[in-house]
């Protein structure tokens, strides 16, 4: 039913919505590349109640002309909790894996699992990536989209979106990262017995555009702390940083190089915005 509804609305396009603690941005994309995309950015109140956040989200969608359109949403990494879960040997059911993820969330962050919506690449036989977004933010997003008569097709944190798009390009020599306004989220890739996500770390940025030397030192430090070989390449998603681009002064010295991932908008050209494969780690507007 959802697929038929989306096909009926395809000629009108869709919206890509991004949430951070302080801002909601909406990019309405038409079905035809001849139609220019419309971009709307609105501030969000600090510590706003869910209904206030929902109203701002709905207003941004309406202002962009996204009334009644499908919405693909992302949460800034600062709104998410990332962690690796090692399932118990006797885990057989999804409920067992959920319970393990809830215990891990509480142990690492001290948060009440009931207040968080957890999604994961559920695996009973090996450690898996899980992340959590507060139910207040998830509920505000769903309410805001509903207020604009839209359909929430998918919602995921930025690092999860990057992992879904780039996981086949990663190995022990190529790690993943997403760059936010104040921090870098780093995915450490282990080698044995096959390439896997070993840990997710957050690196606070000392300034908006730190040097490549700083980045190399931090990645090497994370590798040492997790007893992993340092990577040769960092596949980075997010706004480009001038000191990390090829041609910067530090690039004359040997060491880690940065490769910037293709933007999600450009990656979807050719297949169409509604032809994307289902993400292995995401939830839709109807999933809880």
C-alpha positions in Angstrom: 0.0 0.0 0.0 2.8 2.4 0.9 4.5 1.6 -2.5 1.3 2.5 -4.4 0.9 5.7 -2.4 4.5 6.7 -3.2 4.2 6.0 -6.9 1.1 8.2 -7.1 3.0 11.1 -5.5 6.2 10.5 -7.5 5.6 13.2 -10.1 5.5 15.8 -7.2 8.9 14.8 -5.8 9.9 14.2 -2.2 11.5 16.0 0.8 14.8 15.4 2.5 14.7 16.6 6.1 17.6 17.0 8.5 17.3 17.6 12.2 20.0 18.9 14.6 19.6 20.3 18.2 19.3 23.8 16.8 18.0 23.5 13.3 15.6 21.8 10.9 16.4 21.9 7.2 14.1 20.7 4.4 15.2 20.2 0.8 12.2 19.6 -1.5 13.3 17.8 -4.6 11.1 17.6 -7.7 10.7 14.4 -9.8 12.2 16.3 -12.8 15.8 17.6 -12.6 14.5 20.6 -14.6 12.6 21.7 -11.4 15.0 23.5 -9.0 15.1 22.1 -5.5 13.7 24.3 -2.7 15.7 24.7 0.5 14.3 25.8 3.9 16.1 26.2 7.2 14.4 27.0 10.5 15.9 27.4 14.0 14.7 25.1 16.7 14.2 26.3 20.3 16.6 24.9 22.9 15.1 22.2 25.1 11.8 22.7 23.2 8.9 20.4 24.1 8.1 17.7 21.5 4.9 19.6 20.4 7.0 22.8 19.8 9.6 20.8 17.8 6.8 19.1 15.8 5.2 22.5 15.0 8.6 23.8 13.7 9.1 20.7 11.6 5.6 20.9 10.1 6.1 24.6 9.4 9.4 23.9 7.6 7.8 21.2 5.4 4.9 23.5 4.5 7.2 26.4 3.7 9.2 24.2 1.4 6.1 23.2 -0.5 6.4 19.7 0.9 2.7 19.3 2.0 1.6 15.7 1.4 5.0 14.5 0.1 7.1 11.5 1.1 9.8 12.5 3.6 13.3 11.0 4.0 14.7 12.2 7.4 18.0 12.2 9.1 19.1 13.0 12.6 22.4 14.7 13.4 24.8 12.4 15.1 24.6 14.6 18.2 21.0 13.4 18.7 22.0 9.7 18.6 23.7 7.2 20.8 25.9 4.6 19.0 27.2 1.4 20.5 28.3 -2.2 19.6 26.3 -5.0 21.1 27.7 -8.5 21.7 24.8 -10.9 21.9 24.7 -13.6 24.6 25.6 -17.2 23.4 22.0 -18.3 24.0 20.4 -15.4 22.1 17.8 -16.8 19.6 14.9 -14.3 19.5 14.7 -10.7 18.5 13.5 -10.0 22.0 16.8 -11.3 23.4 18.8 -9.0 21.1 16.6 -6.0 22.0 17.2 -6.8 25.7 21.0 -6.9 25.2 20.9 -3.6 23.3 18.9 -2.0 26.1 21.3 -3.2 28.8 24.3 -2.0 26.7 22.7 1.5 26.2 22.0 1.8 29.9 25.5 0.6 30.9 27.3 3.0 28.5 25.2 6.1 28.8 23.2 5.7 32.0 20.0 6.4 30.0 16.6 4.8 30.7 16.0 2.6 27.6 12.3 3.3 27.8 13.0 6.9 26.7 14.9 5.8 23.6 14.0 4.3 20.3 16.6 1.6 19.4 17.4 0.3 15.9 20.1 -2.1 15.0 21.5 -4.5 12.4 20.3 -7.3 14.6 22.7 -10.3 14.6 22.5 -13.3 16.9 25.8 -14.8 16.0 28.2 -11.8 16.1 28.5 -8.3 17.5 26.3 -5.7 15.8 25.9 -1.9 15.5 23.0 -0.4 17.4 21.9 3.2 17.8 19.3 5.0 19.8 17.3 8.3 19.3 15.2 9.8 22.0 11.5 9.0 21.7 10.9 12.8 22.2 12.8 13.6 19.0 11.4 10.6 17.1 7.9 11.5 18.1 8.3 15.2 17.2 9.5 14.2 13.8 6.5 11.8 13.2 4.1 14.4 14.5 5.6 17.2 12.3 5.4 15.1 9.2 1.9 14.1 10.0 0.9 17.8 10.5 2.1 18.5 6.9 0.1 15.5 5.7 3.3 13.7 4.6 4.5 10.2 4.8 7.7 9.4 6.8 9.4 6.9 4.5 12.6 6.5 6.5 14.4 8.1 9.4 18.0 7.4 10.5 21.0 9.1 12.1 23.7 10.5 9.8 26.3 7.9 10.7 23.8 5.1 10.0 22.9 6.6 6.6 26.7 6.8 5.8 27.2 3.2 6.9 24.3 1.9 4.8 25.6 3.7 1.7 29.3 2.9 2.1 29.7 -0.3 4.1 30.8 -2.3 1.0 33.7 0.1 0.4 35.1 -0.3 3.9 37.8 -2.6 5.2 40.6 -2.6 7.8 42.5 0.0 5.7 39.5 2.2 5.0 37.5 3.6 7.9 34.2 5.6 7.9 33.5 9.0 9.4 30.7 11.6 9.4 31.5 15.3 10.1 29.1 17.4 12.0 29.3 21.0 13.3 31.2 20.2 16.5 32.3 16.6 16.2 33.4 13.8 14.0 31.8 10.4 14.3 34.4 7.7 13.5 33.7 4.1 12.6 36.6 1.8 13.4 36.8 -1.3 11.1 38.3 -4.5 12.3 39.9 -7.1 9.9 39.4 -10.6 11.2 37.8 -12.9 10.3 36.3 -10.4 7.9 35.9 -6.6 7.8 33.4 -5.5 10.4 32.5 -2.4 12.5 34.5 -2.8 15.7 33.6 0.4 17.4 32.1 3.9 17.0 33.8 6.9 18.6 33.1 10.6 18.8 35.9 13.1 18.3 35.1 16.6 19.5 36.4 19.2 16.9 38.7 21.7 18.6 37.8 24.2 15.8 35.5 24.2 12.8 38.4 23.2 10.4 41.3 21.5 12.3 44.4 20.5 10.5 45.0 17.2 8.7 47.8 16.6 11.2 45.3 16.8 14.1 42.9 14.3 12.3 45.8 11.9 11.7 46.8 12.0 15.3 43.3 11.4 16.5 42.6 8.5 14.2 45.9 6.9 15.1 45.1 7.3 18.8 41.7 5.7 18.4 43.3 2.8 16.6 45.8 2.3 19.4 43.1 2.4 22.1 41.1 -0.2 20.3 44.1 -2.3 19.4 43.6 -2.0 15.7 45.9 -1.1 12.8 45.5 2.5 11.8 43.8 2.9 8.4 45.3 4.4 5.3 42.1 6.1 4.1 39.2 7.8 5.9 36.0 7.7 3.9 34.2 10.9 5.1 30.6 12.0 4.7 29.5 15.6 5.4 30.6 19.1 4.7 34.1 19.3 3.1 36.9 20.7 5.2 39.5 22.7 3.3 42.6 21.5 5.3 41.7 17.9 4.6 41.3 18.2 0.8 44.0 17.0 -1.6 46.5 19.8 -2.2 46.5 20.9 1.5 50.0 21.4 3.0 49.9 18.3 5.2 49.1 16.1 2.1 52.8 16.4 1.2 53.6 14.2 4.3 52.9 10.5 4.3 50.0 9.3 6.4 46.2 9.0 6.4 44.4 10.4 3.4 40.7 11.6 3.3 38.4 10.5 0.6 35.0 12.3 0.4 31.9 10.3 -0.2 29.5 11.2 -3.0 26.5 13.2 -1.7 23.3 11.3 -1.2 21.5 13.5 -3.7 24.1 12.8 -6.4 24.2 9.1 -5.6 20.4 8.9 -6.2 20.6 10.4 -9.7 19.7 7.7 -12.3 17.8 5.4 -10.0 15.3 8.1 -9.1 14.6 9.2 -5.5 12.0 6.5 -4.9 14.2 3.7 -6.3 16.6 3.4 -3.4 17.1 0.0 -1.9 15.7 -0.6 1.6 18.3 0.3 4.2 19.4 -2.5 6.4 19.6 -0.2 9.4 16.7 2.3 9.5 13.1 2.6 10.6 10.1 3.9 8.6 7.4 6.2 9.9 5.3 3.2 10.9 8.0 1.2 12.7 8.4 1.4 16.5 
